[in-house]
Amino acid sequence: LILGLAWAGNFGKFRPEVGIAGFHLNGPKETFFSQSDKIPVKTVGHLSLKTFVTKTVFVDPNFLIASQAGAKNLILGINGGIKFRPNDFRLTNVWAGAATRNGFSENSDAVILQAGIGIANFDFGASYDVNTSALGAGITGNGTFEFSILFTAPSTRLIKTKIDSERL
């Protein structure tokens, strides 16, 4: 069971977003090995401070913090992108950026390179984690690819409209 809350604002050029979520709230059991261990709750929080430097160009400093069974991760990053005006291809934006992942008391363990494109109500992303920790010596290759698809439902918020009419 996953439960989360998020809030996003729109203050002209500044578009903050903050959220928190809990994972494994129902205490599922991990049965990969012969023993059956309960998966501890994972708590994740994020903050994004997207700012438009022009009407179409934005920068988005962001961070994510995750905690599970005493282990903590911090991801600090920045993205830059372009928001498109309405067009025939339904492209909404493109972006690229970089981030670093580490624990609170440990050194950085990965550098993350990422990019994405928005089409209609979908965002498609790709990232590559470059391993910077000693773990790299024990694995073949030094990173991993990740892909994401995000769907944002159209707003259900009612928009007030004024219809002018002439009355005789």
TIVO-2410 file (N, C-alpha, C; in nm, 3 decimals):
# residues 168
REC num residu      c1      c2      c3 atome chaine
REC   1      L   0.085  -0.117   0.000     N      A
REC   1      L   0.000   0.000   0.000    CA      A
REC   1      L   0.089   0.124   0.000     C      A
REC   2      I   0.059   0.217  -0.090     N      A
REC   2      I   0.131   0.344  -0.099    CA      A
REC   2      I   0.031   0.456  -0.080     C      A
REC   3      L   0.067   0.554  -0.001     N      A
REC   3      L  -0.019   0.669   0.021    CA      A
REC   3      L   0.068   0.794   0.018     C      A
REC   4      G   0.023   0.894  -0.056     N      A
REC   4      G   0.101   1.017  -0.065    CA      A
REC   4      G   0.015   1.138  -0.087     C      A
REC   5      L   0.074   1.253  -0.062     N      A
REC   5      L   0.010   1.382  -0.085    CA      A
REC   5      L   0.109   1.472  -0.156     C      A
REC   6      A   0.059   1.553  -0.247     N      A
REC   6      A   0.145   1.649  -0.316    CA      A
REC   6      A   0.068   1.779  -0.333     C      A
REC   7      W   0.143   1.888  -0.336     N      A
REC   7      W   0.086   2.019  -0.359    CA      A
REC   7      W   0.173   2.092  -0.461     C      A
REC   8      A   0.111   2.162  -0.553     N      A
REC   8      A   0.183   2.242  -0.651    CA      A
REC   8      A   0.117   2.378  -0.659     C      A
REC   9      G   0.199   2.482  -0.668     N      A
REC   9      G   0.147   2.617  -0.677    CA      A
REC   9      G   0.190   2.683  -0.807     C      A
REC  10      N   0.125   2.792  -0.838     N      A
REC  10      N   0.158   2.868  -0.957    CA      A
REC  10      N   0.156   3.015  -0.919     C      A
REC  11      F   0.276   3.071  -0.902     N      A
REC  11      F   0.290   3.209  -0.859    CA      A
REC  11      F   0.365   3.288  -0.967     C      A
REC  12      G   0.306   3.296  -1.084     N      A
REC  12      G   0.370   3.366  -1.195    CA      A
REC  12      G   0.487   3.285  -1.248     C      A
REC  13      K   0.608   3.336  -1.230     N      A
REC  13      K   0.728   3.267  -1.279    CA      A
REC  13      K   0.771   3.152  -1.187     C      A
REC  14      F   0.720   3.149  -1.066     N      A
REC  14      F   0.763   3.051  -0.966    CA      A
REC  14      F   0.657   2.943  -0.950     C      A
REC  15      R   0.698   2.815  -0.967     N      A
REC  15      R   0.605   2.702  -0.960    CA      A
REC  15      R   0.656   2.595  -0.862     C      A
REC  16      P   0.640   2.617  -0.733     N      A
REC  16      P   0.688   2.518  -0.635    CA      A
REC  16      P   0.600   2.394  -0.630     C      A
REC  17      E   0.661   2.285  -0.588     N      A
REC  17      E   0.587   2.159  -0.567    CA      A
REC  17      E   0.651   2.089  -0.449     C      A
REC  18      V   0.567   2.033  -0.362     N      A
REC  18      V   0.615   1.960  -0.245    CA      A
REC  18      V   0.528   1.837  -0.226     C      A
REC  19      G   0.589   1.729  -0.181     N      A
REC  19      G   0.511   1.608  -0.160    CA      A
REC  19      G   0.574   1.515  -0.059     C      A
REC  20      I   0.493   1.425  -0.008     N      A
REC  20      I   0.540   1.322   0.085    CA      A
REC  20      I   0.461   1.194   0.057     C      A
REC  21      A   0.527   1.080   0.071     N      A
REC  21      A   0.460   0.952   0.046    CA      A
REC  21      A   0.517   0.845   0.138     C      A
REC  22      G   0.432   0.748   0.168     N      A
REC  22      G   0.473   0.631   0.245    CA      A
REC  22      G   0.451   0.505   0.161     C      A
REC  23      F   0.550   0.419   0.158     N      A
REC  23      F   0.545   0.295   0.081    CA      A
REC  23      F   0.543   0.176   0.176     C      A
REC  24      H   0.484   0.065   0.136     N      A
REC  24      H   0.478  -0.059   0.213    CA      A
REC  24      H   0.402  -0.039   0.345     C      A
REC  25      L   0.299   0.043   0.344     N      A
REC  25      L   0.225   0.075   0.466    CA      A
REC  25      L   0.151  -0.045   0.523     C      A
REC  26      N   0.118  -0.140   0.438     N      A
REC  26      N   0.047  -0.260   0.486    CA      A
REC  26      N   0.142  -0.371   0.531     C      A
REC  27      G   0.272  -0.344   0.536     N      A
REC  27      G   0.369  -0.443   0.584    CA      A
REC  27      G   0.378  -0.569   0.501     C      A
REC  28      P   0.396  -0.557   0.369     N      A
REC  28      P   0.405  -0.679   0.287    CA      A
REC  28      P   0.529  -0.760   0.321     C      A
REC  29      K   0.523  -0.887   0.286     N      A
REC  29      K   0.637  -0.975   0.314    CA      A
REC  29      K   0.719  -0.995   0.188     C      A
REC  30      E   0.849  -0.994   0.206     N      A
REC  30      E   0.942  -1.019   0.096    CA      A
REC  30      E   0.969  -1.170   0.094     C      A
REC  31      T   0.938  -1.233  -0.016     N      A
REC  31      T   0.953  -1.379  -0.022    CA      A
REC  31      T   1.053  -1.421  -0.129     C      A
REC  32      F   1.147  -1.332  -0.161     N      A
REC  32      F   1.246  -1.364  -0.263    CA      A
REC  32      F   1.335  -1.480  -0.218     C      A
REC  33      F   1.373  -1.478  -0.092     N      A
REC  33      F   1.450  -1.588  -0.034    CA      A
REC  33      F   1.354  -1.682   0.038     C      A
REC  34      S   1.404  -1.792   0.092     N      A
REC  34      S   1.316  -1.889   0.156    CA      A
REC  34      S   1.249  -1.832   0.282     C      A
REC  35      Q   1.316  -1.738   0.348     N      A
REC  35      Q   1.252  -1.678   0.465    CA      A
REC  35      Q   1.160  -1.565   0.420     C      A
REC  36      S   1.064  -1.534   0.502     N      A
REC  36      S   0.965  -1.434   0.467    CA      A
REC  36      S   0.979  -1.316   0.563     C      A
REC  37      D   1.048  -1.210   0.518     N      A
REC  37      D   1.070  -1.092   0.601    CA      A
REC  37      D   0.971  -0.982   0.565     C      A
REC  38      K   0.929  -0.908   0.667     N      A
REC  38      K   0.838  -0.795   0.646    CA      A
REC  38      K   0.919  -0.677   0.590     C      A
REC  39      I   0.868  -0.614   0.484     N      A
REC  39      I   0.935  -0.499   0.424    CA      A
REC  39      I   0.904  -0.376   0.508     C      A
REC  40      P   1.008  -0.306   0.556     N      A
REC  40      P   0.984  -0.189   0.639    CA      A
REC  40      P   0.923  -0.073   0.559     C      A
REC  41      V   0.852   0.013   0.628     N      A
REC  41      V   0.791   0.131   0.566    CA      A
REC  41      V   0.902   0.222   0.511     C      A
REC  42      K   0.878   0.273   0.393     N      A
REC  42      K   0.970   0.369   0.330    CA      A
REC  42      K   0.898   0.502   0.320     C      A
REC  43      T   0.961   0.609   0.367     N      A
REC  43      T   0.905   0.742   0.361    CA      A
REC  43      T   0.987   0.825   0.263     C      A
REC  44      V   0.918   0.897   0.173     N      A
REC  44      V   0.984   0.978   0.071    CA      A
REC  44      V   0.923   1.117   0.070     C      A
REC  45      G   1.006   1.218   0.066     N      A
REC  45      G   0.961   1.355   0.052    CA      A
REC  45      G   1.034   1.422  -0.063     C      A
REC  46      H   0.968   1.513  -0.132     N      A
REC  46      H   1.036   1.583  -0.241    CA      A
REC  46      H   0.995   1.730  -0.243     C      A
REC  47      L   1.083   1.811  -0.304     N      A
REC  47      L   1.060   1.954  -0.319    CA      A
REC  47      L   1.118   1.995  -0.453     C      A
REC  48      S   1.039   2.069  -0.530     N      A
REC  48      S   1.081   2.122  -0.659    CA      A
REC  48      S   1.055   2.272  -0.659     C      A
REC  49      L   1.149   2.350  -0.710     N      A
REC  49      L   1.136   2.495  -0.711    CA      A
REC  49      L   1.149   2.549  -0.853     C      A
REC  50      K   1.065   2.499  -0.943     N      A
REC  50      K   1.072   2.540  -1.084    CA      A
REC  50      K   1.050   2.690  -1.097     C      A
REC  51      T   1.140   2.754  -1.171     N      A
REC  51      T   1.134   2.897  -1.193    CA      A
REC  51      T   1.154   2.926  -1.341     C      A
REC  52      F   1.065   3.005  -1.399     N      A
REC  52      F   1.076   3.043  -1.539    CA      A
REC  52      F   1.164   3.169  -1.547     C      A
REC  53      V   1.276   3.158  -1.618     N      A
REC  53      V   1.365   3.272  -1.636    CA      A
REC  53      V   1.321   3.356  -1.755     C      A
REC  54      T   1.247   3.297  -1.848     N      A
REC  54      T   1.176   3.368  -1.955    CA      A
REC  54      T   1.038   3.304  -1.962     C      A
REC  55      K   0.958   3.342  -2.061     N      A
REC  55      K   0.826   3.282  -2.073    CA      A
REC  55      K   0.832   3.134  -2.108     C      A
REC  56      T   0.943   3.089  -2.167     N      A
REC  56      T   0.951   2.949  -2.211    CA      A
REC  56      T   1.065   2.871  -2.148     C      A
REC  57      V   1.167   2.935  -2.096     N      A
REC  57      V   1.285   2.866  -2.041    CA      A
REC  57      V   1.274   2.859  -1.889     C      A
REC  58      F   1.298   2.738  -1.834     N      A
REC  58      F   1.289   2.722  -1.689    CA      A
REC  58      F   1.411   2.650  -1.633     C      A
REC  59      V   1.436   2.674  -1.505     N      A
REC  59      V   1.531   2.596  -1.426    CA      A
REC  59      V   1.452   2.537  -1.310     C      A
REC  60      D   1.492   2.417  -1.269     N      A
REC  60      D   1.416   2.346  -1.167    CA      A
REC  60      D   1.509   2.278  -1.067     C      A
REC  61      P   1.557   2.352  -0.964     N      A
REC  61      P   1.632   2.286  -0.858    CA      A
REC  61      P   1.536   2.198  -0.779     C      A
REC  62      N   1.582   2.078  -0.741     N      A
REC  62      N   1.491   1.986  -0.673    CA      A
REC  62      N   1.568   1.895  -0.579     C      A
REC  63      F   1.497   1.841  -0.482     N      A
REC  63      F   1.560   1.742  -0.395    CA      A
REC  63      F   1.457   1.640  -0.351     C      A
REC  64      L   1.509   1.522  -0.318     N      A
REC  64      L   1.427   1.411  -0.270    CA      A
REC  64      L   1.501   1.349  -0.154     C      A
REC  65      I   1.427   1.317  -0.050     N      A
REC  65      I   1.484   1.248   0.066    CA      A
REC  65      I   1.401   1.122   0.089     C      A
REC  66      A   1.470   1.011   0.113     N      A
REC  66      A   1.403   0.883   0.137    CA      A
REC  66      A   1.465   0.818   0.260     C      A
REC  67      S   1.379   0.753   0.339     N      A
REC  67      S   1.426   0.685   0.460    CA      A
REC  67      S   1.354   0.551   0.471     C      A
REC  68      Q   1.433   0.445   0.496     N      A
REC  68      Q   1.376   0.312   0.514    CA      A
REC  68      Q   1.469   0.231   0.604     C      A
REC  69      A   1.416   0.183   0.714     N      A
REC  69      A   1.490   0.097   0.807    CA      A
REC  69      A   1.625   0.157   0.847     C      A
REC  70      G   1.627   0.286   0.875     N      A
REC  70      G   1.750   0.352   0.918    CA      A
REC  70      G   1.840   0.399   0.806     C      A
REC  71      A   1.818   0.354   0.685     N      A
REC  71      A   1.899   0.399   0.571    CA      A
REC  71      A   1.834   0.524   0.513     C      A
REC  72      K   1.917   0.624   0.482     N      A
REC  72      K   1.866   0.748   0.427    CA      A
REC  72      K   1.938   0.781   0.297     C      A
REC  73      N   1.863   0.831   0.200     N      A
REC  73      N   1.918   0.878   0.074    CA      A
REC  73      N   1.874   1.020   0.050     C      A
REC  74      L   1.963   1.097  -0.009     N      A
REC  74      L   1.934   1.234  -0.046    CA      A
REC  74      L   1.973   1.252  -0.192     C      A
REC  75      I   1.881   1.302  -0.272     N      A
REC  75      I   1.911   1.330  -0.413    CA      A
REC  75      I   1.893   1.480  -0.433     C      A
REC  76      L   2.000   1.546  -0.475     N      A
REC  76      L   1.999   1.689  -0.505    CA      A
REC  76      L   2.023   1.705  -0.654     C      A
REC  77      G   1.941   1.784  -0.721     N      A
REC  77      G   1.960   1.798  -0.864    CA      A
REC  77      G   1.909   1.930  -0.918     C      A
REC  78      I   1.934   1.949  -1.045     N      A
REC  78      I   1.884   2.065  -1.116    CA      A
REC  78      I   1.855   2.026  -1.260     C      A
REC  79      N   1.741   2.071  -1.309     N      A
REC  79      N   1.702   2.048  -1.448    CA      A
REC  79      N   1.681   2.183  -1.514     C      A
REC  80      G   1.698   2.184  -1.643     N      A
REC  80      G   1.667   2.303  -1.723    CA      A
REC  80      G   1.585   2.258  -1.841     C      A
REC  81      G   1.497   2.345  -1.888     N      A
REC  81      G   1.414   2.303  -1.999    CA      A
REC  81      G   1.345   2.416  -2.070     C      A
REC  82      I   1.268   2.375  -2.170     N      A
REC  82      I   1.192   2.468  -2.252    CA      A
REC  82      I   1.047   2.422  -2.255     C      A
REC  83      K   0.956   2.515  -2.226     N      A
REC  83      K   0.813   2.486  -2.235    CA      A
REC  83      K   0.767   2.538  -2.371     C      A
REC  84      F   0.698   2.452  -2.446     N      A
REC  84      F   0.652   2.489  -2.580    CA      A
REC  84      F   0.513   2.551  -2.576     C      A
REC  85      R   0.489   2.637  -2.671     N      A
REC  85      R   0.354   2.688  -2.692    CA      A
REC  85      R   0.273   2.577  -2.758     C      A
REC  86      P   0.139   2.585  -2.751     N      A
REC  86      P   0.058   2.481  -2.818    CA      A
REC  86      P   0.099   2.463  -2.964     C      A
REC  87      N   0.110   2.335  -3.006     N      A
REC  87      N   0.157   2.306  -3.141    CA      A
REC  87      N   0.089   2.181  -3.194     C      A
REC  88      D   0.103   2.158  -3.325     N      A
REC  88      D   0.039   2.043  -3.390    CA      A
REC  88      D   0.091   1.909  -3.340     C      A
REC  89      F   0.214   1.905  -3.288     N      A
REC  89      F   0.273   1.779  -3.241    CA      A
REC  89      F   0.238   1.749  -3.096     C      A
REC  90      R   0.171   1.842  -3.030     N      A
REC  90      R   0.130   1.831  -2.889    CA      A
REC  90      R   0.249   1.820  -2.794     C      A
REC  91      L   0.366   1.867  -2.839     N      A
REC  91      L   0.484   1.871  -2.753    CA      A
REC  91      L   0.462   1.980  -2.648     C      A
REC  92      T   0.487   1.947  -2.522     N      A
REC  92      T   0.467   2.045  -2.416    CA      A
REC  92      T   0.599   2.100  -2.362     C      A
REC  93      N   0.702   2.015  -2.353     N      A
REC  93      N   0.830   2.062  -2.300    CA      A
REC  93      N   0.940   1.959  -2.326     C      A
REC  94      V   1.064   2.004  -2.315     N      A
REC  94      V   1.181   1.917  -2.312    CA      A
REC  94      V   1.268   1.966  -2.196     C      A
REC  95      W   1.341   1.874  -2.136     N      A
REC  95      W   1.426   1.912  -2.024    CA      A
REC  95      W   1.544   1.815  -2.012     C      A
REC  96      A   1.647   1.860  -1.944     N      A
REC  96      A   1.764   1.777  -1.915    CA      A
REC  96      A   1.827   1.829  -1.786     C      A
REC  97      G   1.901   1.742  -1.720     N      A
REC  97      G   1.962   1.785  -1.596    CA      A
REC  97      G   2.055   1.681  -1.537     C      A
REC  98      A   2.100   1.710  -1.418     N      A
REC  98      A   2.190   1.621  -1.346    CA      A
REC  98      A   2.159   1.628  -1.197     C      A
REC  99      A   2.195   1.521  -1.127     N      A
REC  99      A   2.172   1.515  -0.982    CA      A
REC  99      A   2.282   1.431  -0.919     C      A
REC 100      T   2.290   1.437  -0.789     N      A
REC 100      T   2.381   1.351  -0.714    CA      A
REC 100      T   2.302   1.281  -0.605     C      A
REC 101      R   2.337   1.156  -0.580     N      A
REC 101      R   2.269   1.078  -0.475    CA      A
REC 101      R   2.371   1.041  -0.369     C      A
REC 102      N   2.332   1.059  -0.243     N      A
REC 102      N   2.420   1.018  -0.133    CA      A
REC 102      N   2.339   0.992  -0.008     C      A
REC 103      G   2.406   0.934   0.090     N      A
REC 103      G   2.347   0.920   0.222    CA      A
REC 103      G   2.384   1.044   0.301     C      A
REC 104      F   2.329   1.061   0.419     N      A
REC 104      F   2.358   1.182   0.495    CA      A
REC 104      F   2.499   1.182   0.553     C      A
REC 105      S   2.552   1.065   0.587     N      A
REC 105      S   2.685   1.061   0.646    CA      A
REC 105      S   2.789   1.003   0.551     C      A
REC 106      E   2.745   0.955   0.435     N      A
REC 106      E   2.840   0.897   0.340    CA      A
REC 106      E   2.865   0.995   0.226     C      A
REC 107      N   2.968   0.960   0.149     N      A
REC 107      N   2.998   1.039   0.030    CA      A
REC 107      N   2.899   1.005  -0.081     C      A
REC 108      S   2.903   1.081  -0.187     N      A
REC 108      S   2.817   1.058  -0.302    CA      A
REC 108      S   2.836   0.917  -0.355     C      A
REC 109      D   2.727   0.849  -0.392     N      A
REC 109      D   2.742   0.715  -0.450    CA      A
REC 109      D   2.699   0.709  -0.595     C      A
REC 110      A   2.639   0.820  -0.648     N      A
REC 110      A   2.601   0.819  -0.790    CA      A
REC 110      A   2.581   0.962  -0.840     C      A
REC 111      V   2.610   0.978  -0.967     N      A
REC 111      V   2.576   1.099  -1.040    CA      A
REC 111      V   2.471   1.056  -1.142     C      A
REC 112      I   2.363   1.131  -1.150     N      A
REC 112      I   2.250   1.093  -1.234    CA      A
REC 112      I   2.237   1.195  -1.348     C      A
REC 113      L   2.239   1.146  -1.470     N      A
REC 113      L   2.215   1.229  -1.588    CA      A
REC 113      L   2.076   1.194  -1.638     C      A
REC 114      Q   1.995   1.296  -1.670     N      A
REC 114      Q   1.856   1.269  -1.704    CA      A
REC 114      Q   1.805   1.365  -1.811     C      A
REC 115      A   1.704   1.320  -1.885     N      A
REC 115      A   1.642   1.402  -1.988    CA      A
REC 115      A   1.500   1.353  -2.010     C      A
REC 116      G   1.415   1.440  -2.065     N      A
REC 116      G   1.278   1.399  -2.090    CA      A
REC 116      G   1.208   1.490  -2.188     C      A
REC 117      I   1.090   1.445  -2.229     N      A
REC 117      I   1.007   1.519  -2.323    CA      A
REC 117      I   0.861   1.502  -2.282     C      A
REC 118      G   0.785   1.609  -2.295     N      A
REC 118      G   0.642   1.604  -2.267    CA      A
REC 118      G   0.562   1.605  -2.395     C      A
REC 119      I   0.469   1.512  -2.406     N      A
REC 119      I   0.381   1.503  -2.522    CA      A
REC 119      I   0.239   1.489  -2.470     C      A
REC 120      A   0.155   1.588  -2.500     N      A
REC 120      A   0.017   1.592  -2.452    CA      A
REC 120      A   0.019   1.579  -2.299     C      A
REC 121      N  -0.050   1.481  -2.242     N      A
REC 121      N  -0.056   1.465  -2.097    CA      A
REC 121      N   0.049   1.367  -2.045     C      A
REC 122      F   0.144   1.328  -2.127     N      A
REC 122      F   0.247   1.233  -2.088    CA      A
REC 122      F   0.384   1.300  -2.081     C      A
REC 123      D   0.465   1.255  -1.985     N      A
REC 123      D   0.606   1.292  -1.979    CA      A
REC 123      D   0.686   1.162  -1.988     C      A
REC 124      F   0.781   1.158  -2.079     N      A
REC 124      F   0.869   1.043  -2.097    CA      A
REC 124      F   1.009   1.083  -2.053     C      A
REC 125      G   1.069   1.005  -1.965     N      A
REC 125      G   1.201   1.038  -1.914    CA      A
REC 125      G   1.297   0.922  -1.924     C      A
REC 126      A   1.424   0.956  -1.928     N      A
REC 126      A   1.530   0.856  -1.926    CA      A
REC 126      A   1.643   0.910  -1.840     C      A
REC 127      S   1.705   0.821  -1.764     N      A
REC 127      S   1.818   0.863  -1.682    CA      A
REC 127      S   1.923   0.754  -1.680     C      A
REC 128      Y   2.045   0.795  -1.647     N      A
REC 128      Y   2.155   0.702  -1.633    CA      A
REC 128      Y   2.227   0.736  -1.504     C      A
REC 129      D   2.237   0.638  -1.415     N      A
REC 129      D   2.309   0.655  -1.289    CA      A
REC 129      D   2.453   0.611  -1.308     C      A
REC 130      V   2.546   0.704  -1.291     N      A
REC 130      V   2.688   0.672  -1.298    CA      A
REC 130      V   2.734   0.642  -1.156     C      A
REC 131      N   2.777   0.519  -1.133     N      A
REC 131      N   2.820   0.477  -1.000    CA      A
REC 131      N   2.952   0.544  -0.964     C      A
REC 132      T   2.956   0.613  -0.850     N      A
REC 132      T   3.079   0.678  -0.804    CA      A
REC 132      T   3.130   0.619  -0.673     C      A
REC 133      S   3.067   0.512  -0.624     N      A
REC 133      S   3.108   0.452  -0.497    CA      A
REC 133      S   3.200   0.333  -0.520     C      A
REC 134      A   3.249   0.276  -0.412     N      A
REC 134      A   3.334   0.158  -0.420    CA      A
REC 134      A   3.259   0.037  -0.470     C      A
REC 135      L   3.126   0.042  -0.472     N      A
REC 135      L   3.045  -0.068  -0.522    CA      A
REC 135      L   3.076  -0.097  -0.669     C      A
REC 136      G   3.119   0.005  -0.743     N      A
REC 136      G   3.148  -0.012  -0.885    CA      A
REC 136      G   3.252  -0.120  -0.912     C      A
REC 137      A   3.342  -0.145  -0.818     N      A
REC 137      A   3.445  -0.247  -0.837    CA      A
REC 137      A   3.387  -0.387  -0.837     C      A
REC 138      G   3.270  -0.405  -0.777     N      A
REC 138      G   3.211  -0.539  -0.766    CA      A
REC 138      G   3.105  -0.569  -0.870     C      A
REC 139      I   3.079  -0.477  -0.959     N      A
REC 139      I   2.976  -0.501  -1.059    CA      A
REC 139      I   3.033  -0.477  -1.198     C      A
REC 140      T   2.974  -0.540  -1.297     N      A
REC 140      T   3.017  -0.514  -1.433    CA      A
REC 140      T   2.946  -0.389  -1.482     C      A
REC 141      G   3.018  -0.302  -1.544     N      A
REC 141      G   2.961  -0.173  -1.582    CA      A
REC 141      G   2.963  -0.081  -1.462     C      A
REC 142      N   2.927   0.041  -1.482     N      A
REC 142      N   2.934   0.132  -1.369    CA      A
REC 142      N   2.807   0.217  -1.354     C      A
REC 143      G   2.695   0.165  -1.398     N      A
REC 143      G   2.573   0.239  -1.381    CA      A
REC 143      G   2.453   0.164  -1.432     C      A
REC 144      T   2.340   0.235  -1.438     N      A
REC 144      T   2.217   0.171  -1.483    CA      A
REC 144      T   2.126   0.272  -1.552     C      A
REC 145      F   2.049   0.224  -1.647     N      A
REC 145      F   1.950   0.306  -1.715    CA      A
REC 145      F   1.816   0.291  -1.645     C      A
REC 146      E   1.740   0.400  -1.642     N      A
REC 146      E   1.603   0.396  -1.591    CA      A
REC 146      E   1.515   0.475  -1.688     C      A
REC 147      F   1.392   0.428  -1.706     N      A
REC 147      F   1.297   0.495  -1.794    CA      A
REC 147      F   1.169   0.519  -1.716     C      A
REC 148      S   1.101   0.628  -1.747     N      A
REC 148      S   0.977   0.659  -1.676    CA      A
REC 148      S   0.872   0.714  -1.772     C      A
REC 149      I   0.747   0.689  -1.736     N      A
REC 149      I   0.632   0.745  -1.807    CA      A
REC 149      I   0.540   0.801  -1.700     C      A
REC 150      L   0.503   0.928  -1.716     N      A
REC 150      L   0.417   0.994  -1.621    CA      A
REC 150      L   0.294   1.047  -1.695     C      A
REC 151      F   0.176   1.017  -1.644     N      A
REC 151      F   0.052   1.069  -1.701    CA      A
REC 151      F  -0.008   1.168  -1.603     C      A
REC 152      T  -0.041   1.286  -1.651     N      A
REC 152      T  -0.107   1.387  -1.569    CA      A
REC 152      T  -0.249   1.404  -1.622     C      A
REC 153      A  -0.346   1.371  -1.540     N      A
REC 153      A  -0.486   1.383  -1.582    CA      A
REC 153      A  -0.522   1.529  -1.599     C      A
REC 154      P  -0.609   1.557  -1.694     N      A
REC 154      P  -0.656   1.696  -1.709    CA      A
REC 154      P  -0.721   1.743  -1.579     C      A
REC 155      S  -0.708   1.869  -1.550     N      A
REC 155      S  -0.763   1.925  -1.427    CA      A
REC 155      S  -0.916   1.911  -1.424     C      A
REC 156      T  -0.966   1.881  -1.308     N      A
REC 156      T  -1.111   1.875  -1.290    CA      A
REC 156      T  -1.163   2.003  -1.225     C      A
REC 157      R  -1.073   2.098  -1.203     N      A
REC 157      R  -1.111   2.225  -1.143    CA      A
REC 157      R  -1.195   2.304  -1.244     C      A
REC 158      L  -1.307   2.356  -1.199     N      A
REC 158      L  -1.393   2.436  -1.285    CA      A
REC 158      L  -1.328   2.572  -1.309     C      A
REC 159      I  -1.335   2.617  -1.431     N      A
REC 159      I  -1.281   2.748  -1.467    CA      A
REC 159      I  -1.399   2.840  -1.495     C      A
REC 160      K  -1.400   2.952  -1.424     N      A
REC 160      K  -1.510   3.047  -1.444    CA      A
REC 160      K  -1.494   3.113  -1.580     C      A
REC 161      T  -1.603   3.119  -1.652     N      A
REC 161      T  -1.603   3.189  -1.780    CA      A
REC 161      T  -1.718   3.288  -1.781     C      A
REC 162      K  -1.698   3.392  -1.855     N      A
REC 162      K  -1.800   3.494  -1.867    CA      A
REC 162      K  -1.844   3.497  -2.012     C      A
REC 163      I  -1.971   3.484  -2.033     N      A
REC 163      I  -2.025   3.488  -2.168    CA      A
REC 163      I  -2.103   3.618  -2.181     C      A
REC 164      D  -2.052   3.704  -2.266     N      A
REC 164      D  -2.122   3.830  -2.291    CA      A
REC 164      D  -2.236   3.806  -2.386     C      A
REC 165      S  -2.349   3.863  -2.355     N      A
REC 165      S  -2.462   3.851  -2.444    CA      A
REC 165      S  -2.535   3.985  -2.447     C      A
REC 166      E  -2.590   4.013  -2.560     N      A
REC 166      E  -2.666   4.137  -2.573    CA      A
REC 166      E  -2.812   4.107  -2.547     C      A
REC 167      R  -2.873   4.188  -2.466     N      A
REC 167      R  -3.015   4.172  -2.439    CA      A
REC 167      R  -3.089   4.291  -2.496     C      A
REC 168      L  -3.196   4.264  -2.559     N      A
REC 168      L  -3.277   4.373  -2.619    CA      A
REC 168      L  -3.374   4.430  -2.522     C      A
***
